[in-house]
Amino acid sequence: LEESLRSVVITASVLGRDFNPGLLVEVCGAGGSLEMLERGIQAGIWNRRDHGVFSFTHNLLREAAYRVQLHSRRTAVHSSVARAAVAKWGDLAERASFIAHHLDMAGEEQPAAALK
């Protein structure tokens, strides 16, 4: 994979097998454009599913992208995901476990409300 797509795939792997493309774009910044999401579809990395959710075509692909990262980078991405999720969905109870998971994986003990 070209470096820019590889970076987006690695970051997406932190979000899970199924992920919100808007959250991915927010976490990746300019590098995670909608064009990169389309390239991922064309490369067979993920598919677009119902309600705008994207899903890795195979969990082994997602797991490999997740494991190739250094622990420090993975922790930093989990932190970025938690912060972006709080900004986007902090008031939604159904997103609390998602946010808590990423805070835990980032090693952050502060409550999600403190990230606002």
PLY file of the C-alpha trace (Angstrom):
ply
format ascii 1.0
element vertex 116
property float x
property float y
property float z
element edge 115
property int vertex1
property int vertex2
end_header
0.00 0.00 0.00
1.09 3.55 -0.60
2.23 5.28 2.59
-0.75 7.64 2.94
-3.29 4.81 2.65
-1.22 2.57 4.90
-1.25 5.24 7.61
-5.05 5.61 7.40
-5.51 1.81 7.54
-3.31 1.57 10.62
-5.24 4.35 12.33
-8.60 2.81 11.33
-7.53 -0.47 12.91
-7.58 1.24 16.32
-11.26 2.11 15.82
-12.21 -1.56 15.45
-13.47 -3.84 12.71
-16.47 -1.56 12.12
-15.81 2.15 12.27
-17.36 5.55 11.73
-15.64 7.19 8.73
-16.24 10.70 10.08
-14.40 9.83 13.28
-11.53 8.33 11.28
-11.24 11.47 9.15
-11.27 13.59 12.30
-8.53 11.53 13.97
-6.37 11.38 10.82
-6.78 15.03 9.93
-6.07 15.92 6.32
-4.54 12.50 5.69
-7.83 10.70 6.33
-9.85 12.23 3.56
-12.91 10.68 2.01
-10.69 9.91 -0.97
-8.59 7.64 1.26
-11.74 5.86 2.40
-12.63 5.21 -1.24
-9.10 3.99 -1.95
-9.49 1.55 0.92
-12.65 0.20 -0.70
-10.92 -0.12 -4.07
-7.97 -1.93 -2.44
-10.36 -4.40 -0.78
-9.40 -3.30 2.74
-12.89 -2.33 3.88
-16.46 -2.01 2.67
-19.15 0.57 3.20
-22.03 -0.83 5.24
-25.42 0.37 6.40
-25.79 3.79 8.02
-22.41 5.01 6.72
-20.37 2.56 8.77
-17.24 1.07 7.23
-16.03 -2.44 8.01
-12.69 -4.15 7.42
-13.19 -6.96 4.90
-11.54 -9.41 7.30
-10.75 -9.13 10.98
-7.28 -10.63 10.40
-6.48 -7.66 8.17
-7.57 -5.25 10.90
-5.67 -7.20 13.54
-2.46 -7.18 11.48
-2.72 -3.41 10.97
-3.33 -2.97 14.70
-0.40 -5.16 15.78
2.15 -3.61 13.39
2.05 -0.35 15.35
4.40 0.48 18.16
2.64 0.43 21.51
3.33 4.14 22.02
1.70 5.06 18.70
-1.28 2.81 19.35
-1.75 4.41 22.78
-1.59 7.89 21.26
-4.17 6.96 18.61
-6.51 5.53 21.26
-6.19 8.84 23.10
-6.97 10.80 19.93
-9.96 8.57 19.23
-11.30 9.08 22.76
-10.95 12.86 22.50
-12.59 12.99 19.07
-15.41 10.70 20.23
-16.07 12.87 23.29
-16.22 15.96 21.10
-18.56 14.22 18.66
-20.70 12.02 20.94
-19.84 12.94 24.54
-23.46 13.46 25.50
-24.71 10.16 24.03
-25.02 7.38 26.61
-24.81 4.70 23.90
-21.26 5.86 23.06
-20.00 5.80 26.66
-18.54 2.28 26.47
-16.76 3.10 23.19
-15.21 6.20 24.75
-14.33 4.35 27.98
-12.64 1.57 26.00
-10.39 4.01 24.15
-9.60 5.93 27.34
-8.63 2.64 28.99
-6.48 1.57 26.03
-4.80 4.98 26.12
-4.03 4.50 29.81
-6.07 7.56 30.72
-7.96 7.43 33.98
-9.74 10.74 33.67
-13.48 10.71 33.03
-14.64 11.47 29.52
-16.32 14.66 30.77
-12.86 16.05 31.56
-11.91 15.86 27.87
-14.54 18.40 26.80
0 1
1 2
2 3
3 4
4 5
5 6
6 7
7 8
8 9
9 10
10 11
11 12
12 13
13 14
14 15
15 16
16 17
17 18
18 19
19 20
20 21
21 22
22 23
23 24
24 25
25 26
26 27
27 28
28 29
29 30
30 31
31 32
32 33
33 34
34 35
35 36
36 37
37 38
38 39
39 40
40 41
41 42
42 43
43 44
44 45
45 46
46 47
47 48
48 49
49 50
50 51
51 52
52 53
53 54
54 55
55 56
56 57
57 58
58 59
59 60
60 61
61 62
62 63
63 64
64 65
65 66
66 67
67 68
68 69
69 70
70 71
71 72
72 73
73 74
74 75
75 76
76 77
77 78
78 79
79 80
80 81
81 82
82 83
83 84
84 85
85 86
86 87
87 88
88 89
89 90
90 91
91 92
92 93
93 94
94 95
95 96
96 97
97 98
98 99
99 100
100 101
101 102
102 103
103 104
104 105
105 106
106 107
107 108
108 109
109 110
110 111
111 112
112 113
113 114
114 115
